[in-house]
Amino acid sequence: MSTEFDPRDFRRALSQFPTGVTVITALDADGNPVGVTASSFNSVSIDPTLVLWSIDKGAHSLSTFENAEYFAVNVLGRDQVSTSNNFASRGEDKFANASYSAGLGGAPVLDEYAAQFECKTWAVYEGGDHLILVGEVKEYRYNDGVEPLVFARGSYAISSQHPEMVKSSPCDPSAIEGDFVGDYLLYLLRASYQRFSSDLYPKLKKECDVTPEEWRILARMISCPAIKISDLTGMVLQPEVALRETADWMVKKGLIEFQDNDTLKVTSKGAEIGSQMQQLALSEEAELLSDLSEEQTDQLKSHLKTLLAKLS
């Protein structure tokens, strides 16, 4: 006897478990390259070297992967959000803008990756509305210099130290006079962001009842009450399918509504919550910057904007 769950709510619960992001590739019966974005990849065994992933039975490429003798798992790096979005789309030629070469059995291996596993299909199992594909790893490689792309709570993320690891302590580089790391821009920016967000997000949830994902969307819509989903995906680092799921929850909470199938519009309640969020965020920012003068604050933001423009 199966338990009845709300599918969307169940997926929301599952999204609390962060995963990596992969593109699985193979050749179809006609020798054409096929690829899909998947976060269901996992290791199974070291001896023999087995990995698995699962594919929706409604996927257009189901028969290709079900019958492929070989497939490749391309683990994406932090700078490959566009690659993930490309292979998650329903576009006809997903390889048009992807650089790749032929791997074992002709399965495409992407030129850019955090890790790659070239596999021979070991077994295919029934898994409810998915098929579970197990592969024996025949070749693998990885790039230590690339941070992996992470997917959690419907949004892309990157792996980084937990705030608890960078709190001031006798071993904190920022507390050591003349230490290289404690005076290095990247460390200072990351530590500042982690500590500030770890304080802000719980307060946003407690006082405004919004998640970090909802905060990112509403924060963008404060100055743009109606916005196309295609424009919003890049701003909030959510693929369209995940953004639509978040939007559905926000509609349920009365924060936004669909102006049409491709456009979100903030509601009066959403605008009110957005204003509360803004006041809270600005209050937290003011407290953080309280030791700086107004001129120093303006200079800090101006300099950061200059750096962002240079890095764009």
N, C-alpha and C positions, 0 to 999 in steps of 0.2 A: 504494500500500500504506500503510494507516494505522498509526500507532504506538499500541500499547495502553497507556493510562494508567489508573491508579486515578482515577476521576472526582472523588472527594472530595479526594484529594491534589493533583490538578491545580487544583481550585478554591482550595485552600489556598495554592498557589503564586501564583495570580492575585490573591489577596487582599492580597499584598504591594504591589500597585499601588493607591495611594489614588485614590478617585474622589469626585466630588460626588454628591449625591443629588437626584433629580428625581421629579416626578410628571407623567407624560404623560397628557394628556386628549384626548378626542374625543367625538363623538356617534355612537351606534349607529344602525342603520337605522330605528329607531322614534323617533329624536330624543331618546333618553335619554342623560344624561351618563355617560361611562365614564372611569375613571382607574386607572393602575397606577404603582407605585413602580419606578423604574429607575435603575441606575447606569451603564448602557452608553452614555449620551449623549456625543457628541463632535462637534467641528467637522470639516467636510470641505473647504470652499472659501470663500474670501472673495468671489470673482467668478466665478460667481454665489454668493450667500450660502447655502451648503448646510450642513446639520447631519444627523447620523444617530443612531439608537438601534436596539436590537434587542429582539425579544420572543420568548419561548419558544413553540414551536409547540404546546405543551400548554396554553398560557394560555387561560382562559375567554374573554378579550376579544380573542383573536387575529383573528377575522373582522372585528371592528369596526375595528381599526387597519389591517388589510390593505386594507380597502375605503374607509376614510375619506378624503375629499378634503382635509380640514384636520385638523391636530392642534396642540396647544400643549405646550410644554415649560416646566414650572414648576420652576425651580431653587430648592431649599429652603434656608432660613436655619437657623442653629444652634439656634433655639428651636422648630423644627418637627419634632422627633423623633416626636411623637404623630401628626402628619400623615403622615409617612413610614410609620409602623406601620399607620395606618388604611388607606392605599391599598395596602399590601403584604399585607393580610389578605384572607380569602375572604368577607368580609361582603357582604351583598346591596346595601345602600345606603351606599356609601362617602362619598357627598356629604351625608349627613344632618347631619354635624357640621362641614362645610366651607363657608366663606364664599367665594362665587365669583360671577362674572358671565360673560356670553356674549362670547366673542371672535370672531375670524374664522371663518366657517362654523359658528358656534354652539359651537365647542369651548370648554369651560369654562376660564377663567383664574382662578386662586386670588387672593383679596384680599391674601394675604401671600406674599412671595417674596423671594429674593435677586436673581433675574433671571427674565425670561420671554421666550420666543421663540414667536411664532405663525407656524405653517408651513403651506404648501400641499404636499401630498405630491408629491414629485418622481419617486421610483422605489421599488419594493419588490424586494429581491433575496433569493434563497435563501442561507441561511447555515448549512448543516448542520441542527442541531436548533432553529435560530432563524430568524426572518425579519429582514432588515435593512431598516429604513425610512429613506429619505433624504427630508428636507424642505427646501423653499426658504423661508427666513425672509422673511416679509412685514412683520412688525412685531416690535419688541423693546423691552424696557425693563429697567432694573436699579436696584437700591437700594444705593448705596455705604455706607449706614449699617448694613447687615446683613451679618454674617459668614456665609459659606456653611457649610452642614452638610457634613461629610466622612464618608466610609465607608472604613475600612481594616482589614484583618485581622479582618473579621467584626463590627466594632464601630463605632458612631457616634463621631465625633471632631469637633474644631473646628480650623480653621486658626490657627496662631499662629507666632510667631518660633521659629526653631530655637535650641536652647540655646547653640550656638556664637555666635549673634548677641547674646546677653545676658551672656556671660561678662565678668567685670570687666576693664576696659581703661581707658586714659586717656579714652576717649570714653563710657564707661559712665556713665549718669546717676547711678547710686548712688554713684559715686566723686567726683561733683562737689558740693561744698558748696553747699547752698541751692538745688539744682536742683529744679524742680517735679516732673518725672517720677520722680527718684530718691527722692522723699519721698511718692509717690502710692501709695495702698493697692493699686490694681489691678496696677500694675507690680511692686510688691514681692511680691504673692501669686503672680502668674504666673511671675516669675523664680525664686522659691523652688521652686515646683512643678516647673518644667522642669529646673532643675539637680539637684534631689533625685531625680526619677524617672529622669533620664538616667544617674545612678549606680546606682540601685537595680535597675532592670529587667535590666541585663546580669548582675548578681550573682545575681538570682533564677534566671535561665536557667542560669548556670554551676553554681551550687551546688544548685539544686532541680530543674532541668530543666523549668521552667514558663515559658510565655509570659505577657506582660502580660494577655491575655484569660483564661488559666487562673488566673492569680494573682487577678484580680478575682472569679472564681467561687469559688475555694477560700477566699479571705479572707472571703467572705460566709458560707460553709458551716462555718467554724470554730465559730461559735456557733449554727449552725442546720444540723445534719447532714443534714436532709431538707427540701427546699424545692420548691415548685411552680415550674415554668418560667415561668408567667405572672407570678409574683411577682418572679422573678429578672431578667426582661428589663429592667425599668426601673432596677434597682439597678446593673446592669453595662453599661447602654446598648448592648444588642445586640437587634436584632429577633429574633423567635422563630425564624425559619428559620435565621439565622446562629448563634444560641445553641445550637440543636439540633446544628448541624454541629460547633461547638466541643465540645459535650457528647459527641458520638460519638468525637472524638479523645481526650477525657479518659477515656472508657470503655475505649478501646483501650489506653491507658497504665495502666489499672487504678486511676485516681484516684477515679472515681465510678461509679455504676451507676444504671440506671433502676429506681426502686421500682415505678413504673407508667409508662404512656405520658406522663404529665404531671408526674411528680415525680422529682427527682434526689436521690440519696442518696450521701453520701460513703463510700468504702470504708476499710478499715483502713489501706491504703497511702496513700490520699488524706489521711486524718487525720494520718498520720505526716509526710507532705510538708507539709501545712498547718501543723503545729507547727514544722517547720524554717523555713518561710516566715515565720511569725510571729516567731520568734526573730531571724531575719536582719533583718526589717523593723524590729523594735524596737531592735536593735543599731545599725542605720543611723540611726534616729531619735535614739537616745541620743547618738551621736557628733555629729549635727547640733546638738543642743541642749546640748552639753556646756558651753558658755560661759554658760548660763542656770542660775539656781538652781532647785530643785524648785518653789518658790513661783512664780517667774516662768514656768516651763513650764506649771504648772497654770492660771495666769492667762491665758497666751497661748491655750491650748486653749479655756478657758472663753469668752474674748472672741470667738474664731472661731466657736464654736458659737452664740453670741448673734447674730452677724452672719448666719450661715447660716439661723437661725430667722427672722430679719427678712426675708431674701431669699426665703424659701420661699413 
